[in-house]
Amino acid sequence: MSVVVFVEPDDELSLQALTLAQELGDVRAVGIDGPYAPAAWAAAIAGAAEGADAIVAAGSDRGNELLAHVAARLDQPFAANVAAVDGDVVTRVRWGGSLLEEARIHGSPRILTVAPHTQPAAAPMEVARLTAGDDAVRVLETVSESSGGVSLRDAKVVVSGGRGVGSAEGFDIIEELAGLLGGAVGCSRVVTSAGWRPHTDQVGQTGTKISADLYVACGISGATQHVAGAKGAKKILAINSDPEAPILASADYAVIGDLHQIVPAISAELRRIRGLP
């Protein structure tokens, strides 16, 4: 089977998609230069995949959007967030990981994205660079993200707050702990809905999917969509006053108590160990 896989530079999820693609057959990895333009990029990928049996990309926001455009252009079905392939049957991750669906995908080429964190990362391979056509957008201005710290996607440690933090001002202790750990500050969807933090800080299925070494969830109940964004973390520490909070089912470690006492206590101990004021 001939497989074309879309790979983005320095992207862990692309390397995970490459692993599944290599299981399907002979792989040709492609990337695209220039500013992101879904319609133009889809045209370039569809052209590069002429005669291929499958087109694969990471199940990221961009990967899902891009292959949806490719599928529409080629008038073929599209399977998103696939965890396994057996012939023409795909296993898809649904509802934030709470449900696995088996579906039969028809047509050629098969078009699919790979569910994040369901495959190990493959070794990087040579990537053929494509050029988007006349549909490409022109960049008139570049505005940097307002955050001056570590991004959620790249952070090794993420400290997040939920409804239990209580207010925008309550995030001062979250920011302090994240700073001491060299990490990024995250939050749950209810926090962004309340206007306490910007959407760029949201961890979840509709926010950022993280792959941190440590995720500290403070006052977060653990809704399915939030857990879907955090499950890529290697270790999860939950701090919650509710011993029945759903987040505890996904946590490796848990501290039951008032986060307004526990989080400052952790920060104070870190300062003491490091000899900081």
N, C-alpha and C positions, 0 to 999 in steps of 0.2 A: 504494500500500500504506500502511495506517495502522499506525504503530509507537509503542508506549509504551516509554520507556526510563527505568529507575530511575537517578537521579542523587543521589549523596551530596555534601554541601557540601565545597568545597575539596578535591576528590578528583581527582587527575590521571587515575586509571584510569577514573573515570566519564566524563571528557571524551573519553578514547580510545574508550570504548564508544559515546559519542554520535556520533563520526565514522562508525562503521560503521552505526549506526542511521539516520543521515541519508542514507546511500547506499541504504538499503532503501526509503525512502519518506517520507511526511509524519510528522514526529516530534512527540510530546507528551511532554515531560520531567516526571517526577513524583518527589517526595521525600516522606519521612514524618517527622513530628515525634514526639518522645518516645523513651523507652528502647527498645533493640533487642529485639524479640520476633518471632522468625521466623514463627510461625503467624499472628499478628495482622497483621504487615506483609504477608505473602503474601495474606491475605484482602483487604487494602486495595488491593494492586496488581491482583489478579484482578478486583476490582470496577471499578477504574478502566480496566482493559483490555477491558471488555466490548465486543465488536464489532471489536476491533483485529485486525490480521493477524499482528502479531509483538510479542513482549515481549522486551526486551533489558536487560542489566545488565553491569557490569564483571565480569571473570573473577577477582575477588578472593575471599578466603575467604567474606566476607559475601555477595557477589553470587551465588556458586555455591550457597551454602546457601539463600539466599532464593528463587532461581528454581527450585530443586529442590522447595521447598515449594509454589510456585505451580503447577509442573507436576503435582504430586501432587493438588493441589486441583482442577485443571482436567482431570485424567486425560489429559494430553498428553505426548508425548516431550520430552526436554530435551537440548540439545546444549551442552556446556560447552567453554570455551576455544576459541572459533571465531576464525579469522584471516581468513576470506573467505567470502562467500556468493555462489553463482551459481544462481539459481532455487531449487530445493529441495535443492541440493547444498551442503553446508558443508565447509570445510576446517578441521580441528581440530588444535590443537597437542597432541601426546601425549608422554609419557615425558620431561618436562622440556625439550621443544624438540628432542629427537633424532629425532622422527618426526612427519610430517604425515599425517593420515588424511582421506580424502574419504568422506563419509557422506551418505546421503539422509535428510532429516528430513521426516516425514509429519505430518499433522494441522494444525489451526488453533485458536488462533494458534501460530505458530512461536515456541518459547521457547529463547533462547540467551544465553550470556554471551560476552564478547569477550576473547580471550587478551591478557594484559597486554603492552604494548610492541610490539604488532603494527600499531597504528594511530597516526597523529598525533593530538594533542589538539585537539578542536574548540573553537571560541569558546563561552564560557558562554552559555546561553540562559535564558529565564524558566522557572522550575520551579514546577509546581503542587504545593502542599503537601497531603498526604493525612493523615488521622487514623486511627490504628489503632483497632480496635473493642474489644469487651469481653474479647478474648483477650490484650490487652496486659498486660505485667508491670508491677508497681509497684516502684519503686526504694526499697529500705529503707536502703541504705547505699552510699556511694561510697568506694572505696579507691583512692587514687592509685598509679600505677605507681612502683615503688621507685627507678627510675633518675632521677637529677637532671640528666642531661645531655641532649644532643640525641637524639631518637628515631631509630631506624634508618630508618624510613619517610621521615622528613623531612630527614635529614642530607645535606649536600652532599658530605661525605667520610666514608667508612666504612673503618676499619682492622680487619681480621678476622684471627683466629688459628685454626689448626687443630691437628691432632695434633702437628705439628712444634714447637709452642710448649713442649710437654713437661709442663706442670703448671698448676694454677691460679695459682701464684705467678709463673709465666713470663709471664702476661698483664700484669705491671707495665710491661714495655717497650712492649706494644701500647697500653695505656692512655696512656702518656706521649706516644707519637707521635700518637695520636688527639687528645689534648688540645692539642698544639702546632698541629695542623691544624684545630682547631675542629670536629672530627668526632665520630662515634659509634664505639663498639667493637662488633664483631660476632664471630661464631664459626661453626664448622661443626657439623654434627650430632654428630660423634664427641665433640666437646668437651662438649656438653650431656649426652650419654650418660655421660660420665666424671664429670659433676658439677662440672666446672671453672667453668662459666658457666651462668646461668639460661637457660631455653628462650626467653625474650623477646629474647635476644641472637643467636639463631640466624638466619643468612641461608640461605635455601633454599626449595625447593618446599613443604616442610612447616614452614617458619619464616616469615621476613619477606622479601618481594620488594622489593628496593631500586631506586632510580632516582637514585643519587648521581652527582655529576660525576666523582668519582674513587673507585675501590674498590681498596684495598690488601689483597691476600690473602697472608698470611704463614704459611708452613708448611701450606698447604691443598692436598691432592692434586688436588681438582677433580672430585668425583663429579657425575654428571649432575644429581641433585637440588639440589646446591649451586649449580652453574652456572646452573640455571633461576632461582634466586633472585637471582643477581648480574648476569644478562645485561642488565638494564635500566640498568646503570651506563654512563655515556658513555665512560669510560676505565677500564681494569683494569691494575693493576701487580701482578705476581706475584713474590713472593720465596720461593724454594724451592731446597733443596740438590739436588733431583733434576731433571736436565735433561730427563727424559722424563715429568715429571708432567703429567697431562691438563689441568690448569689453564692450562698454557702455550699450549694451542691456542686458548684464548679471550682470552688476555692481549694488550693493546696494547704493554706493556713488561714485561720480565722481568729479574730479577737472580738469578743462580744462585750460591748460597752459603748460609752459615749465618745464619739470621735472627737468632740471638742476637748476632751481630756487626754485621749489616747494619742492623737496625732501630735499635739505639742510635747507630750512626754517622749515620744520617739525622737522628735527633733532635738529636744534637750539632751537626750542621751547621746545622740550623734555628735552634738557640739562638745559634750563632755569628753567623749572618747578622742575627738580630734583636737582637743585643747582650744576650741573656739569660744569667743565670748557669748 
